[in-house]
Amino acid sequence: MLELSHVHKVYRVGAFGGGRLRAVRDVSLKVESGEVVSLIGESGSGKSTLGKMVLGLFKPTSGVISFDGTDITTIRGHAARKAYYRRVQGVFQDPFSSFNPIFKADRVFEMIRSSYFPGTSDADWRERVLKAVGTVRLDPENVLGKYPHQLSGGQLQRLLIARALLLDVDLLVADEVISMLDASTRIDVLNLLADLKERGMAILFVTHDLSLGNYVSDRSVILRKGAIAEMGPTARVFENPLHPYSRHLLSCVPQLHRTWAEVDAEMKANPPEDIDLPVAPDEESAPLLEAEKGHFVGIDQG
Ligand SMILES: Nc1ncnc2c1ncn2[C@@H]1O[C@H](COP(=O)(O)OP(=O)(O)OP(=O)(O)O)[C@@H](O)[C@H]1O
């Protein structure tokens, strides 16, 4: 469905755009339909840039992003772009910034109606909206006709997901969608993503939080300094992390149910196996080694 092939992004930075910042380096990955793939990395690792390129908000400096075989940078014209966004939508970290405070929150649905379904009758449209709102487990009574400030972050986030459902999207780019939600709403939104996956939607789940990646995704991609450090089935990446960076990240996840002594004893009994990583030929390429089936490890950039 979605395929990234040797994608690079270099931003121009500094006074007069004279500097260069390599934000994404040689990233190749696939997302199949109905699959949840997590892009995991610390701040500045390039995850949002990747998500934005998939959404067509930025163009890659080089490389190809294709959706069902079409290079998305070749999509030209209003009708073709509309057709793309009917199938690919994004939901971002801060739900409040996606709503205009002077309009009622469900205006976001009306915008979809006027753009994509202008001929739909009021009754049919209402039915569609009620169905989408129900799917994201919101009570229409509580959310429709309300202003953004009358709704919680979790409710707004779910309304944005409902908006994507009105379009029957095939791929949702979910960029840090739960970072700003409180703990009780987080789990609802995570479970909602699991429901969407059950319905066949693919999700590119962008997160800085390893444990969230582990919780929601079929496959995980760990990014470091814009390049893939490790990628594979989530269970393998988490049970058998191969890149020193992944191991370091995993060792930083607090394990609240275990004491330091237990963790140390286990590490001594089962020391992680070290593998030799050859050096990448230059700073632009970031080749991957397939260490086991479908489990890739990046050549260390130091
Ligand atoms: N529009 C831009 N212009 C210039 N540099 C940018 C731009 N957007 C991002 N960057 C830089 O590119 C690098 C990657 O940023 P990106 O936002 O993709 O990382 P991230 O992993 O999503 O981090 P965060 O979680 O903090 O958003 C960072 O060094 C960032 O400062």
The ligand as an SDF file (V2000), in Angstrom:
LIG
                    3D

 31 33  0  0  0  0  0  0  0  0999 V2000
   10.3590   22.9030    8.6420 N   0  0  0  0  0  0  0  0  0  0  0  0
   11.5810   22.6610    9.1160 C   0  0  0  0  0  0  0  0  0  0  0  0
   12.6400   23.4170    8.7770 N   0  0  0  0  0  0  0  0  0  0  0  0
   13.8840   23.1650    9.2320 C   0  0  0  0  0  0  0  0  0  0  0  0
   14.1950   22.1380   10.0630 N   0  0  0  0  0  0  0  0  0  0  0  0
   13.1760   21.3520   10.4600 C   0  0  0  0  0  0  0  0  0  0  0  0
   11.8260   21.5570   10.0160 C   0  0  0  0  0  0  0  0  0  0  0  0
   11.0360   20.6140   10.5680 N   0  0  0  0  0  0  0  0  0  0  0  0
   11.8510   19.8420   11.3240 C   0  0  0  0  0  0  0  0  0  0  0  0
   13.1310   20.2860   11.2680 N   0  0  0  0  0  0  0  0  0  0  0  0
   14.3040   19.6770   11.9160 C   0  0  0  0  0  0  0  0  0  0  0  0
   14.4460   18.3660   11.3970 O   0  0  0  0  0  0  0  0  0  0  0  0
   14.8210   17.4440   12.4160 C   0  0  0  0  0  0  0  0  0  0  0  0
   13.7550   16.3540   12.5120 C   0  0  0  0  0  0  0  0  0  0  0  0
   12.5500   16.9600   12.9610 O   0  0  0  0  0  0  0  0  0  0  0  0
   11.1970   16.1380   13.1540 P   0  0  0  0  0  0  0  0  0  0  0  0
   10.1520   17.0980   13.6360 O   0  0  0  0  0  0  0  0  0  0  0  0
   10.9300   15.3500   11.9540 O   0  0  0  0  0  0  0  0  0  0  0  0
   11.6370   15.1530   14.3280 O   0  0  0  0  0  0  0  0  0  0  0  0
   10.7430   14.3470   15.3340 P   0  0  0  0  0  0  0  0  0  0  0  0
   11.4400   13.0480   15.5280 O   0  0  0  0  0  0  0  0  0  0  0  0
    9.3340   14.2840   14.8770 O   0  0  0  0  0  0  0  0  0  0  0  0
   10.8700   15.2180   16.6440 O   0  0  0  0  0  0  0  0  0  0  0  0
    9.7230   15.7630   17.6180 P   0  0  0  0  0  0  0  0  0  0  0  0
    9.1400   14.5530   18.2730 O   0  0  0  0  0  0  0  0  0  0  0  0
   10.4730   16.6650   18.5520 O   0  0  0  0  0  0  0  0  0  0  0  0
    8.7520   16.4940   16.7130 O   0  0  0  0  0  0  0  0  0  0  0  0
   14.9380   18.2540   13.7010 C   0  0  0  0  0  0  0  0  0  0  0  0
   16.3100   18.5810   13.8620 O   0  0  0  0  0  0  0  0  0  0  0  0
   14.1200   19.5120   13.4160 C   0  0  0  0  0  0  0  0  0  0  0  0
   14.6410   20.6230   14.1190 O   0  0  0  0  0  0  0  0  0  0  0  0
  1  2  1  0
  2  3  1  0
  2  7  2  0
  3  4  2  0
  4  5  1  0
  5  6  2  0
  6  7  1  0
  6 10  1  0
  7  8  1  0
  8  9  2  0
  9 10  1  0
 10 11  1  0
 11 12  1  0
 11 30  1  0
 12 13  1  0
 13 14  1  0
 13 28  1  0
 14 15  1  0
 15 16  1  0
 16 17  2  0
 16 18  1  0
 16 19  1  0
 19 20  1  0
 20 21  2  0
 20 22  1  0
 20 23  1  0
 23 24  1  0
 24 25  2  0
 24 26  1  0
 24 27  1  0
 28 29  1  0
 28 30  1  0
 30 31  1  0
M  END
$$$$
